[in-house]
Amino acid sequence: MKTNQKIRLIGMLAFMFIFATSGFAQRGQGGQGRYNRGNNQGRNIENRAQNVERMKERQKVVQTQKVDFIKEYLELTEKEFTDFNKIYTESIEKQREMRNSFRKEMAPFYKKKWNELTEKEADKMLEIEKKHHQNMMKLRDDEIAKYKKVMPTNKVAKIKEAEREFKRNMVRNASKRGARGERRMAPPLDMNEE
């Protein structure tokens, strides 16, 4: 072997040795490594439960902010807002239930690879999707009919626009927080700030 080849071989062996041993160095007591499945399993379950609770709380806060934003955006009166809030909250909950039900029905199909689906399974999957979309459209139609009973049609037409504007503001504020190095769960900024 030439000298250059020997040096390269020694360098590669040293490199492989360093990375092979670094995996052992990161393991904690019991040699179970980063994803310790031993003694801390109960603690991991508790952490997941706490994270789920925090996420639900955060969703409630964001939902409240969204409804308040829509109230201001549409310039709803107190009566209109009370009725709107009831319909909107009910609709959001129904949508969530429908999406969860849809995911449960589709779960067996998602576990398979697409090229492993039989014609019958593919047909069933498409039928479930079609039914889900029809149910969502029916829910939307019912929702619009209820809104029209409690507020002017021009305000009903602007609800989706208000939701999109709320999302834009959320993204804009999140990117501002990120640029300033604030945590993700920082208190929300004023939605009207530019």
N, C-alpha and C positions, 0 to 999 in steps of 0.2 A: 504494500500500500504506500501511496505517496504521503508526504507529510501533510498536505492540505486535507486529504481525505481523512487522515487520522485525527486531525484537529476537529474537523466537522463531526466525525463520529463521536469523539469524546464530548463535544459541545452538546450534541443531541442527547447523548446518554445522561449527561448532567441535567439538562433541561427536563427530560422525562422523569428523572429521579426527584427533582425538586417538586414538580407538579404531582407526582404520585404520592409523595410523603406529605404534601400540604393538605390533602384530604384527610389524613389521619390526625393532623394537628388541630383541625377544626372540630373534631368530635369532642363532646363533653364526657362527663363521667358515664361509665357504662358502655362507651364506644358506640353510641347510637347516632351520633352526628347531629347535624342541623335540625333534622326533622325527627326529634326525639319522640318515639312512640311508646316509650316505657312508662316511667313514673309520672310524667307530666300529662298523660292523656286526659285525665279529668280536668286539669287546668286548661288545656286546649279547648275542650268542649265548653267550659265556662267562658273563655275568651270569645269563642264564636257566638255564644248566646248574647254576651254583652255587646258585641259588634252588631248583631242583628237588631238588638234593642236600640242602640244608638242610631242605626240606619233608619229604623222606623220613626224615631223621634225627629230625626232630620227631615224625613219625608213629610211629616206632619207640619213642621215649620215651613218648609218650602211650599207645601200646599196652601197653607194660610197666607203666605206672602203672595202666592200666585192669585188667589181669590181677591185679596186686597188690591193687587195691581190691576186686575180686570175691572174691579169696581171703579177705580179711578180712571182707567182708560176709557171705559164705556160711559162714565159719568152717571152711574146708577143712583137713583134715589134710595132712601133707606128701605122702603117697601119693595122696590125692584130688587135690591141687593139681598134682602132676606129670602125672597122667593128664588132668586137666582142661585144663591148659595146652597139652598136645600136641593134644588134640581142638579146642580153641578156636582156636589159632593156625592149624591146618590149615583149619578152617572159614572163618575170616576170609579167608585166602588164596584159597580156592575162590570165596567170594562176590565178591571183588575181580575175579578172572578172569572170572566169569560176567557181572558188570556191564560190564566192558570189552568182552567179546564182544557183549553186548546193544547197547551204544552203537555199536559198529562196524556191526552189522547194521542199526541204525535210522538211521545217519548219512545215507543217501541220502534218506530220507523227511523228515528234519528240515531238509534243505537246501531243500526245496520249501515253498511256502506251502500251508496246509491246503486252501484252495479250489482248488488246482491238482492235487490228488491224484486219480487216476482211481479208479474203484471197485475195480479189481484191486489197485492199489497200497495203498489203504486196507485192503482185506481182508488183504493180505500183512502189513501193519504190525500189524494186530490179532492176526494169527496168531503173529507173532514175540513180541509182548507176552505173549500167553497162554502160549506155550511157556516164556518166561523166568520168568514167575510160577510155573508148575508146577515148573520145575527148582529154583527157590529154595525152594519148599515141600518138595520131595523132599529137598533138602539139609538143611533144617531138621529134617525127620522123622528122617533118618539121624543127624544130630547129637544129637538127643534120645535116640535109641536107644543111641548110644555113651555118652552121659553116664550113662544109667541103669545101665550095666554097671559104672561106676567110682565112683558116689556115690549116696546116697539120693535118692529121687524128690522129696522136699520141697526139697532143695537145687537140684535141676535146675529145679524150678518157679520158683525165686527168681533164676535167672540174668538174665532180662530185666529184672526189677526192679532188680537190682544195676547193670546197664548204664545204666538210666534214672537211677538215683541218681548214678552216676559223671558222667553228662552234666550233671545239675543242678549238681553240685559244680564241674565245669569252668566252666560258665557263670557261676556265682556268683563263683568266684575270678577269672575274667577281668574281670567287671564291677568287682570290688574293685580289681584292678590298674589298670583304666581310670580309676577314680575317683581313684586316687593318682597318675595320670599316668605309670605305668610303661610300658615298651615292651611290645608284643604278645608278643614272644618271651622275655619275662622267665622266669626259672626258675619252674617250677610250685610253687604253694603246697601246704602239707599238705592233703590231700583231706579230712581229718577235722575241720579247723578250722571253726568256726561263726561 
